[in-house]
Amino acid sequence: MYKTRLTLYWQLLLIACPALAVLLLFLISTYCFFIPTVGKSFYSQKREMVKHLTQVMISSMESRNREVIEGRITLEEAQDRAKRRLRGLRYGSNSKDYYWIIDSNGKMIVHPYRTDLEGKELRDFADVTGYKLFAEMITLSEEKGGGYVEYYWQWMDDPSRTEKKISYVMAYKPWGWIIGTGVYVDDIERSLADLDRKVALTGVVISVLAGGLAFLLAWKAYSSARSSIRATEMLRQSEENVRVTLSSIGDAVIATDIDGRVTRINPAAETLTGWDAKEALGKHLPEVFHIVNAKTRQRCENPAEIVLRTNAKVGLANHTMLLSREGNEYQIADSGAPIRNNFGETIGVVLVFRNITEAYRLQEELRDSEERFRAIFDHANDAIMVLQGDTFVECNEMTLSMFGCSREQFVGSTPHRFSPPVQRDGKSSKDKAKMMIAQALQGKLHAFDWTHIRQDGSPFEVEVSLSSIVLHGEPHIVAMVRDVTERNMLEERLRQSEKMDAIGQLAGGVAHDFNNMLGGIMGAGEMLQAKLKDDPPAQKYIRLLLETAERAGELTGKLLAFSRKGLQANMPLDLHAAILDAVALLSSSVDKKVEIETRLNSPHSYIVGDPPQIQNIFLNLGINSAHAMPDGGKLEFTTRLRTITEADSSYSPELVPGSYIEAEVVDTGCGIAPSDLPHIFEPFFTTKTAGKGTGLGLAAVYGTVQRHHGYISVSSENRQGTTFIIGLPLYGGSAEKSVPSLHIRGEGRILLVDDEPVIRSTIAALLENLGYEMETAKDGREAMEILFRENGRMDLVILDMQMPNMNGRECFAAIRENWPEMKIIISSGYAENTEIDLLKLQGQCEFLRKPYRGADLSSLVAKVMKQL
């Protein structure tokens, strides 16, 4: 019994031991090796999958950001598109896995399921175990750029339900986002738990039914094989998801291994490179990805080598061109980045690039256009400036030259910064500038005058034209500014010259008529003087009458000097002598409290001119200066040489370049008011009280200077004195002696031609008293009738120049044509020297200036008729 039992026990032991051994081996291999290995494999696959999916989304956002940088979309549009895309993406076996976005402060930006969390700050958010998962995500992103996070997630619709998740987060720093995705660990744990239950059940069955060991072992092999197939399928599915993702995106992607050999190439990359994936796999990257510099055509460095060498992301250089296998050329842009395993080791390189050929062409054309515009902008002759609101935001080089400042000083300033407080029309510069800018923004094109101030404080006049444009979606103003200071000055001088010429014509006409009347008065006075020579009281009044007429003649001489119509004796004279003569007269006539000094420093002082007129220049200026110093002061006369160049003469077309003697008359008097300064050379303009001046002194000075082909300028300030500068052309020669007039009687036939009856009657009577036979004519036509009637039997013709019907010039020409030897005296107070000189060249011609005394007339008549 005992032996049987022992045998039975032995048999049972023999049966149980193998079964127990098999069970033990099964349990050891299952719980110590198989289940942990499968679990680890599942975890690794899940972790790698979520990391890869997060990286794919980061690459997608980089593509959007490049569109923002290139200006094709705005940052808001790019972020909105990224949000919409992430919100709708699902994956996993039940499509329950998703993406979310938080910012670096922990605020939830996108969460497809927990929309209640969007917009909330979640840095302190914790799962059911107290783990602050979002704080950990932020820390990983800031310190490592990303990483894995495991936590328990609470369902929104069932708060009591929490499940463990594994997620991978990565920072996208350009936008300040942290993107993450994850999977639920319950799938892995359920599979492992199910496997565990099955193994336990198998162990019980093996323990009870040793005979089922083979079946259980077969079932184990089957289950193990099935699990392996499932893991392989999941891996294949993950790979397929990556392939579909890469095939769907528009960017080209090429991946390499650590040796730089192609391991993956998506359809977009196949199209651009011309390489089929089957041919490209295993080849070194430069064989497939052949890039050169578009400018130099030199081959670019292999980007995979750069990434592997630096172990960092790199961007392709500008002007990078891809040469395809078929010879096509594409301008490309994007970046390369290292591929790292779970341990952070670099195991390859991924290149993401895209075709930007058309955008590159447009960008180059835009750059060329901008360069051409900048060249035109900076080399424009006018100042060009751009305003936004009332602030300068851009300007060209002419602007900086015109305002005398740097770009930093000008850009950012306002129009009234470089303007006086008030414009010439009395309006505030600041208010007027705002008004003009507002009108320009309304589309009103207009130009207007403006006064600006340079950086050094000097004012200048400009003409401004404003127009409205739109830059970067904002309204701006373009201002075209032209410096018109010189133009305005020339226009003002032209207006002043025209005004002075018009006044001169008027003054000359008045002087002509007045001279005729004075001639009659003086002629009649001399006749009365001859007839009443035995009446002393009458002689006294007659002398007073003649002296008054002569003084009136001097007045008309000033008018004629101003109008440039008076006759002058052109002879070489010493300007220093004329100044000293004037100073001698002034010293004996002006107040002794006025100190007169001379510094005649010019080494040459001879000019060509009329001595009395030249002397009167300095007498008039000296008298005016003395009147301006009633309490005494200093009057100074100085001279110096000056050379007038073409540039100087351009301000006055009548000013001939050459050597001039410049005389300066300076006083320390009360000065001239700014409002009076433009009018001082106008005839009859005076600031003196009635009876104290005629207003012809400075007008005569101006006319004399102009007639002597010189220039005059004046500068003065109230209570600061006045300075006159007179320039006259130099002459190198000696002075000539003039022949004094003689009084003499004579005989012969004389024809007197004058349109004034008073002149005809008085002069005819005067000459008849001297023994001459007289004929008179009121104009040239009547004179010619008389000459033809008398067949030219006249010894002398006295001919006025200004007459109706036929004037003196025309009559002179007719006489010379018919009687070339006829003796002629021209009598005028209005003709110019050049005109008289031309007539003298035609022979037998002398000149007598009106008004004249009878002695002057008789002396000249006797000279012409060879009786002197």
Backbone hydrogen bonds, N-H to C=O, Kabsch-Sander energy under -0.5 kcal/mol:
donor,donor_aa,acceptor,acceptor_aa,energy
5,R,1,M,-3.8
6,L,2,Y,-3.1
7,T,3,K,-3.6
8,L,4,T,-4.0
9,Y,5,R,-3.7
10,W,6,L,-3.2
11,Q,7,T,-3.8
12,L,8,L,-3.9
13,L,9,Y,-3.4
14,L,10,W,-3.5
15,I,11,Q,-2.5
16,A,12,L,-4.9
17,C,13,L,-3.6
19,A,15,I,-1.6
20,L,16,A,-4.9
21,A,17,C,-3.9
22,V,18,P,-3.4
23,L,19,A,-3.3
24,L,20,L,-4.0
25,L,21,A,-3.4
26,F,22,V,-2.8
27,L,23,L,-3.5
28,I,24,L,-3.3
29,S,25,L,-2.8
30,T,26,F,-2.5
31,Y,27,L,-3.0
32,C,28,I,-2.1
33,F,28,I,-0.6
33,F,29,S,-0.8
34,F,29,S,-3.7
35,I,30,T,-3.4
37,T,33,F,-2.3
38,V,34,F,-3.2
39,G,35,I,-2.9
40,K,36,P,-3.0
41,S,37,T,-2.6
42,F,38,V,-3.0
43,Y,39,G,-2.9
44,S,40,K,-3.0
45,Q,41,S,-2.6
46,K,42,F,-2.8
47,R,43,Y,-3.1
48,E,44,S,-2.9
49,M,45,Q,-2.4
50,V,46,K,-2.5
51,K,47,R,-2.1
52,H,48,E,-2.6
53,L,49,M,-2.6
54,T,50,V,-2.0
55,Q,51,K,-2.4
56,V,52,H,-2.4
57,M,53,L,-1.9
58,I,54,T,-2.1
59,S,55,Q,-2.4
60,S,56,V,-2.0
61,M,57,M,-2.2
62,E,58,I,-2.1
63,S,59,S,-1.8
64,R,60,S,-1.8
65,N,61,M,-2.7
66,R,62,E,-2.0
67,E,63,S,-1.5
68,V,64,R,-1.7
69,I,65,N,-2.5
70,E,66,R,-2.4
71,G,68,V,-1.4
72,R,67,E,-2.3
73,I,67,E,-1.1
78,A,74,T,-2.3
79,Q,75,L,-2.7
80,D,76,E,-2.4
81,R,77,E,-2.5
82,A,78,A,-2.3
83,K,79,Q,-2.5
84,R,80,D,-2.6
85,R,81,R,-2.4
86,L,82,A,-2.5
87,R,83,K,-2.7
88,G,84,R,-1.3
89,L,85,R,-0.8
89,L,86,L,-0.6
91,Y,97,D,-1.5
95,S,92,G,-1.0
97,D,91,Y,-2.2
99,Y,86,L,-0.6
100,W,180,G,-2.4
101,I,110,V,-2.2
102,I,178,I,-2.2
103,D,107,K,-2.1
104,S,176,G,-1.1
106,G,103,D,-2.1
108,M,120,K,-2.4
109,I,101,I,-3.0
110,V,101,I,-1.7
115,T,113,Y,-1.5
117,L,114,R,-2.0
118,E,115,T,-0.8
119,G,108,M,-4.0
120,K,117,L,-2.1
122,L,106,G,-2.8
122,L,120,K,-0.6
125,F,122,L,-1.6
127,D,131,Y,-2.2
130,G,127,D,-2.2
133,L,131,Y,-1.7
134,F,125,F,-0.6
136,E,132,K,-2.0
137,M,133,L,-2.0
138,I,134,F,-2.3
139,T,135,A,-2.3
140,L,136,E,-2.7
141,S,137,M,-2.2
142,E,138,I,-2.4
143,E,139,T,-2.5
144,K,140,L,-2.7
145,G,140,L,-0.7
145,G,141,S,-0.7
146,G,140,L,-1.2
147,G,169,V,-2.0
149,V,167,S,-2.5
151,Y,165,K,-1.9
153,W,151,Y,-0.5
153,W,163,E,-3.5
155,W,158,D,-0.6
155,W,161,R,-2.4
161,R,158,D,-2.7
162,T,160,S,-0.6
163,E,153,W,-2.2
165,K,151,Y,-3.2
166,I,183,V,-2.3
167,S,149,V,-2.7
168,Y,181,T,-2.5
169,V,147,G,-2.5
170,M,179,I,-2.5
171,A,145,G,-2.2
172,Y,177,W,-3.2
173,K,171,A,-0.7
175,W,172,Y,-1.2
176,G,172,Y,-0.9
177,W,172,Y,-1.9
178,I,102,I,-3.0
179,I,170,M,-2.7
180,G,100,W,-2.4
181,T,168,Y,-1.5
182,G,98,Y,-0.9
183,V,166,I,-2.2
185,V,164,K,-2.8
186,D,164,K,-0.6
187,D,184,Y,-0.7
189,E,185,V,-2.6
190,R,186,D,-3.0
191,S,187,D,-2.0
192,L,188,I,-2.6
193,A,189,E,-3.1
194,D,190,R,-3.0
195,L,191,S,-2.4
196,D,192,L,-2.5
197,R,193,A,-2.7
198,K,194,D,-2.3
199,V,195,L,-2.6
200,A,196,D,-2.6
201,L,197,R,-2.8
202,T,198,K,-2.6
203,G,199,V,-2.8
204,V,200,A,-2.2
205,V,201,L,-2.6
206,I,202,T,-3.2
207,S,203,G,-2.4
208,V,204,V,-2.5
209,L,205,V,-4.2
210,A,208,V,-0.6
212,G,209,L,-1.9
213,L,210,A,-1.8
216,L,212,G,-3.4
217,L,213,L,-3.3
218,A,214,A,-3.0
219,W,215,F,-3.4
220,K,216,L,-2.9
221,A,217,L,-2.7
222,Y,218,A,-3.0
223,S,219,W,-3.5
224,S,220,K,-3.4
225,A,221,A,-2.8
226,R,222,Y,-2.9
227,S,223,S,-2.9
228,S,224,S,-2.5
229,I,225,A,-2.8
230,R,226,R,-2.8
231,A,227,S,-2.8
232,T,228,S,-2.8
233,E,229,I,-2.9
234,M,230,R,-2.6
235,L,231,A,-2.6
236,R,232,T,-3.0
237,Q,233,E,-3.0
238,S,234,M,-2.8
239,E,235,L,-2.7
240,E,236,R,-2.5
241,N,237,Q,-2.6
242,V,238,S,-2.3
243,R,239,E,-2.6
244,V,240,E,-3.0
245,T,241,N,-2.7
246,L,242,V,-2.9
247,S,243,R,-2.2
248,S,244,V,-1.6
249,I,245,T,-1.8
252,A,353,F,-3.1
254,I,351,L,-2.1
255,A,264,R,-2.6
256,T,349,V,-3.0
257,D,261,R,-2.0
258,I,347,I,-0.6
260,G,257,D,-1.9
262,V,283,K,-3.0
263,T,255,A,-3.3
264,R,255,A,-1.6
266,N,253,V,-2.2
269,A,266,N,-0.5
270,E,266,N,-2.2
271,T,267,P,-2.5
272,L,268,A,-1.9
273,T,269,A,-2.8
274,G,270,E,-2.1
280,A,276,D,-2.6
281,L,277,A,-2.2
282,G,262,V,-3.1
283,K,280,A,-2.1
285,L,260,G,-2.2
287,E,284,H,-1.4
288,V,284,H,-0.9
288,V,285,L,-1.0
289,F,285,L,-3.8
290,H,288,V,-1.0
290,H,323,L,-0.5
291,I,289,F,-0.8
292,V,321,M,-2.7
293,N,298,Q,-2.8
294,A,319,H,-3.9
297,R,293,N,-2.8
300,C,291,I,-2.1
306,I,302,N,-1.6
307,V,303,P,-2.5
308,L,304,A,-2.7
309,R,305,E,-2.1
310,T,306,I,-2.7
311,N,307,V,-2.8
312,A,307,V,-0.6
314,V,336,G,-2.5
316,L,334,D,-2.9
320,T,317,A,-0.9
321,M,292,V,-3.2
322,L,330,Y,-3.6
323,L,290,H,-3.1
323,L,321,M,-0.5
324,S,322,L,-0.7
324,S,328,N,-3.0
325,R,273,T,-2.8
327,G,324,S,-1.4
330,Y,322,L,-2.4
332,I,320,T,-2.0
332,I,330,Y,-0.6
333,A,354,R,-1.3
335,S,352,V,-1.7
336,G,314,V,-2.7
337,A,350,V,-2.4
339,I,348,G,-3.0
340,R,338,P,-0.5
341,N,345,E,-2.3
344,G,341,N,-2.0
347,I,339,I,-3.7
348,G,339,I,-1.0
349,V,256,T,-1.2
350,V,337,A,-2.8
351,L,254,I,-3.4
352,V,335,S,-2.7
353,F,252,A,-2.5
354,R,333,A,-1.0
356,I,331,Q,-3.4
356,I,354,R,-0.6
360,Y,356,I,-3.3
361,R,357,T,-2.5
362,L,358,E,-2.6
363,Q,359,A,-2.5
364,E,360,Y,-2.7
365,E,361,R,-2.6
366,L,362,L,-2.7
367,R,363,Q,-2.6
368,D,364,E,-2.8
369,S,365,E,-2.7
370,E,366,L,-2.8
371,E,367,R,-2.4
372,R,368,D,-2.5
373,F,369,S,-2.8
374,R,370,E,-2.9
375,A,371,E,-2.3
376,I,372,R,-2.5
377,F,373,F,-3.4
378,D,374,R,-3.0
379,H,375,A,-1.6
380,A,376,I,-0.5
380,A,377,F,-0.7
383,A,481,V,-2.4
385,M,479,A,-2.1
386,V,394,E,-2.7
387,L,477,I,-3.0
388,Q,391,T,-2.5
389,G,387,L,-0.5
391,T,388,Q,-1.2
392,F,413,S,-2.8
393,V,386,V,-3.2
394,E,386,V,-1.3
396,N,384,I,-1.7
400,L,396,N,-1.2
401,S,397,E,-2.2
402,M,398,M,-2.9
403,F,399,T,-2.5
404,G,400,L,-1.2
405,C,400,L,-1.5
410,F,406,S,-1.6
411,V,407,R,-2.7
412,G,392,F,-2.8
413,S,410,F,-2.2
417,R,414,T,-1.4
418,F,414,T,-0.7
418,F,415,P,-0.9
419,S,416,H,-1.1
423,Q,427,K,-3.0
426,G,423,Q,-2.1
429,S,421,P,-2.6
432,K,428,S,-2.7
433,A,429,S,-2.5
434,K,430,K,-1.9
435,M,431,D,-2.1
436,M,432,K,-2.5
437,I,433,A,-2.4
438,A,434,K,-2.3
439,Q,435,M,-2.1
440,A,436,M,-2.1
441,L,437,I,-2.4
442,Q,438,A,-1.0
443,G,440,A,-1.9
444,K,439,Q,-1.9
445,L,443,G,-0.9
446,H,466,L,-0.9
448,F,464,V,-2.5
450,W,462,V,-2.3
452,H,450,W,-0.5
452,H,460,F,-2.6
453,I,418,F,-2.7
454,R,458,S,-2.9
455,Q,403,F,-2.9
457,G,454,R,-2.0
460,F,452,H,-2.1
462,V,450,W,-2.8
463,E,482,R,-2.4
464,V,448,F,-3.3
465,S,480,M,-2.2
466,L,446,H,-1.9
467,S,478,V,-1.6
469,I,476,H,-2.4
471,L,474,E,-2.8
474,E,471,L,-2.2
476,H,469,I,-3.4
477,I,387,L,-2.8
478,V,467,S,-2.9
479,A,385,M,-3.1
479,A,477,I,-0.6
480,M,465,S,-2.8
480,M,478,V,-0.5
481,V,383,A,-3.1
481,V,479,A,-0.6
482,R,463,E,-2.1
484,V,461,E,-2.0
484,V,482,R,-0.6
485,T,461,E,-0.8
488,N,484,V,-3.1
489,M,485,T,-2.1
490,L,486,E,-2.7
491,E,487,R,-2.7
492,E,488,N,-2.6
493,R,489,M,-2.4
494,L,490,L,-2.5
495,R,491,E,-2.8
496,Q,492,E,-2.7
497,S,493,R,-2.8
498,E,494,L,-2.9
499,K,495,R,-2.7
500,M,496,Q,-2.8
501,D,497,S,-2.6
502,A,498,E,-2.5
503,I,499,K,-2.8
504,G,500,M,-2.6
505,Q,501,D,-2.5
506,L,502,A,-2.1
507,A,503,I,-3.2
508,G,504,G,-3.0
509,G,505,Q,-2.3
510,V,506,L,-2.5
511,A,507,A,-2.6
512,H,508,G,-2.3
513,D,509,G,-2.1
514,F,510,V,-2.6
515,N,511,A,-2.9
516,N,512,H,-1.8
517,M,513,D,-1.9
518,L,514,F,-2.9
519,G,515,N,-2.6
520,G,516,N,-1.9
521,I,517,M,-2.5
522,M,518,L,-3.1
523,G,519,G,-2.4
524,A,520,G,-2.7
525,G,521,I,-2.5
526,E,522,M,-2.2
527,M,523,G,-1.9
528,L,524,A,-2.4
529,Q,525,G,-2.4
530,A,526,E,-1.8
531,K,527,M,-2.3
532,L,528,L,-2.6
533,K,530,A,-0.8
535,D,532,L,-1.8
539,Q,535,D,-2.5
540,K,536,P,-2.1
541,Y,537,P,-1.6
542,I,538,A,-2.6
543,R,539,Q,-2.7
544,L,540,K,-1.9
545,L,541,Y,-2.4
546,L,542,I,-2.5
547,E,543,R,-2.9
548,T,544,L,-2.3
549,A,545,L,-2.1
550,E,546,L,-2.4
551,R,547,E,-2.3
552,A,548,T,-2.4
553,G,549,A,-2.1
554,E,550,E,-1.9
555,L,551,R,-1.8
556,T,552,A,-2.2
557,G,553,G,-1.9
558,K,554,E,-1.7
559,L,555,L,-1.9
560,L,556,T,-2.7
561,A,557,G,-2.5
562,F,558,K,-2.4
563,S,559,L,-2.2
564,R,560,L,-0.8
564,R,561,A,-0.7
565,K,560,L,-1.7
566,G,560,L,-1.5
570,N,568,Q,-0.8
571,M,569,A,-0.8
571,M,609,G,-1.5
573,L,607,I,-2.8
575,L,573,L,-0.7
575,L,605,S,-2.9
578,A,574,D,-2.1
579,I,575,L,-2.6
580,L,576,H,-2.5
581,D,577,A,-2.6
582,A,578,A,-2.2
583,V,579,I,-2.8
584,A,580,L,-2.5
585,L,581,D,-2.0
586,L,582,A,-2.6
587,S,583,V,-2.9
588,S,584,A,-1.1
589,S,585,L,-0.5
589,S,586,L,-1.2
590,V,586,L,-2.9
594,V,591,D,-1.9
595,E,593,K,-0.7
595,E,633,G,-3.0
596,I,594,V,-0.5
597,E,635,L,-2.7
599,R,637,F,-3.1
601,N,599,R,-1.5
601,N,639,T,-1.0
607,I,573,L,-2.6
609,G,571,M,-2.5
609,G,607,I,-0.5
614,I,610,D,-2.7
615,Q,611,P,-2.7
616,N,612,P,-2.4
617,I,613,Q,-1.3
618,F,614,I,-1.0
619,L,615,Q,-2.0
620,N,616,N,-2.9
621,L,617,I,-2.2
622,G,618,F,-2.3
623,I,619,L,-2.8
624,N,620,N,-2.5
625,S,621,L,-2.3
626,A,622,G,-2.4
627,H,623,I,-2.3
628,A,624,N,-1.4
629,M,626,A,-1.4
632,G,629,M,-2.0
633,G,593,K,-1.4
635,L,595,E,-3.5
636,E,666,V,-2.8
637,F,597,E,-2.5
638,T,664,E,-2.2
639,T,599,R,-1.8
640,R,662,E,-1.6
642,R,660,Y,-2.5
644,I,642,R,-0.6
644,I,658,G,-3.3
645,T,643,T,-0.5
649,S,645,T,-2.5
650,S,646,E,-1.1
651,Y,648,D,-1.3
652,S,649,S,-1.1
655,L,652,S,-2.2
656,V,654,E,-0.6
658,G,644,I,-1.5
660,Y,642,R,-2.9
661,I,728,L,-2.8
662,E,640,R,-3.4
662,E,660,Y,-0.6
663,A,661,I,-0.6
663,A,726,I,-3.3
664,E,638,T,-3.0
665,V,724,F,-2.7
666,V,636,E,-2.4
666,V,664,E,-0.6
667,D,722,T,-2.3
668,T,634,K,-1.0
670,C,628,A,-1.6
676,D,673,A,-1.2
677,L,673,A,-1.6
679,H,676,D,-1.9
680,I,676,D,-0.6
680,I,677,L,-0.9
682,E,679,H,-1.9
684,F,695,G,-1.4
685,F,682,E,-1.6
685,F,695,G,-0.8
686,T,684,F,-0.6
692,K,689,T,-2.3
700,A,696,L,-2.6
701,V,697,G,-2.1
702,Y,698,L,-2.7
703,G,699,A,-2.5
704,T,700,A,-2.7
705,V,701,V,-2.4
706,Q,702,Y,-2.3
707,R,703,G,-2.5
708,H,704,T,-1.5
709,H,706,Q,-1.7
710,G,705,V,-2.6
711,Y,727,G,-2.0
713,S,725,I,-2.0
715,S,723,T,-2.1
717,E,721,G,-1.4
719,R,670,C,-3.7
720,Q,717,E,-2.3
721,G,669,G,-0.9
721,G,717,E,-0.5
722,T,667,D,-0.8
723,T,715,S,-2.7
724,F,665,V,-2.6
725,I,713,S,-2.5
726,I,663,A,-3.1
727,G,711,Y,-2.9
728,L,661,I,-2.1
730,L,659,S,-2.1
731,Y,606,Y,-3.4
733,G,731,Y,-0.7
746,G,770,L,-2.2
750,I,773,E,-2.9
751,L,796,L,-2.7
752,L,750,I,-0.6
752,L,775,E,-3.3
753,V,751,L,-0.6
753,V,798,I,-3.2
754,D,752,L,-0.6
754,D,777,A,-2.3
760,R,756,E,-2.3
761,S,757,P,-2.8
762,T,758,V,-2.6
763,I,759,I,-2.4
764,A,760,R,-1.8
765,A,761,S,-2.0
766,L,762,T,-2.4
767,L,763,I,-2.7
768,E,764,A,-2.4
769,N,765,A,-2.1
770,L,766,L,-0.9
771,G,768,E,-1.5
772,Y,767,L,-2.3
773,E,748,G,-2.8
774,M,772,Y,-0.5
775,E,750,I,-2.2
777,A,752,L,-2.3
780,G,804,P,-0.5
780,G,806,M,-1.9
783,A,779,D,-1.9
784,M,780,G,-2.3
785,E,781,R,-1.9
786,I,782,E,-2.1
787,L,783,A,-2.4
788,F,784,M,-2.7
789,R,785,E,-2.4
790,E,786,I,-2.5
791,N,788,F,-0.6
792,G,787,L,-3.0
793,R,790,E,-1.3
794,M,792,G,-2.2
795,D,749,R,-1.7
796,L,749,R,-1.3
797,V,823,K,-1.9
798,I,751,L,-2.7
799,L,797,V,-0.7
799,L,825,I,-3.2
800,D,753,V,-1.9
800,D,798,I,-0.5
801,M,827,S,-0.6
803,M,801,M,-0.9
806,M,804,P,-2.1
808,G,801,M,-2.1
809,R,801,M,-0.5
811,C,807,N,-2.5
812,F,808,G,-2.7
813,A,809,R,-2.0
814,A,810,E,-2.2
815,I,811,C,-2.5
816,R,812,F,-2.4
817,E,813,A,-1.9
818,N,814,A,-1.7
819,W,815,I,-4.0
822,M,819,W,-2.1
824,I,844,Q,-2.1
825,I,797,V,-2.8
826,I,846,E,-3.3
827,S,799,L,-2.5
827,S,825,I,-0.5
828,S,826,I,-0.5
828,S,848,L,-1.3
836,I,832,E,-2.2
837,D,833,N,-3.0
838,L,834,T,-1.9
839,L,835,E,-1.7
840,K,836,I,-2.5
841,L,837,D,-1.6
842,Q,839,L,-1.3
843,G,840,K,-2.0
846,E,824,I,-1.9
848,L,826,I,-2.8
850,K,828,S,-0.9
857,L,853,R,-1.9
858,S,854,G,-2.9
859,S,855,A,-2.3
860,L,856,D,-2.1
861,V,857,L,-2.7
862,A,858,S,-2.3
863,K,859,S,-2.0
864,V,860,L,-2.6
865,M,861,V,-2.4
866,K,863,K,-1.3
867,Q,862,A,-3.4
868,L,862,A,-0.9
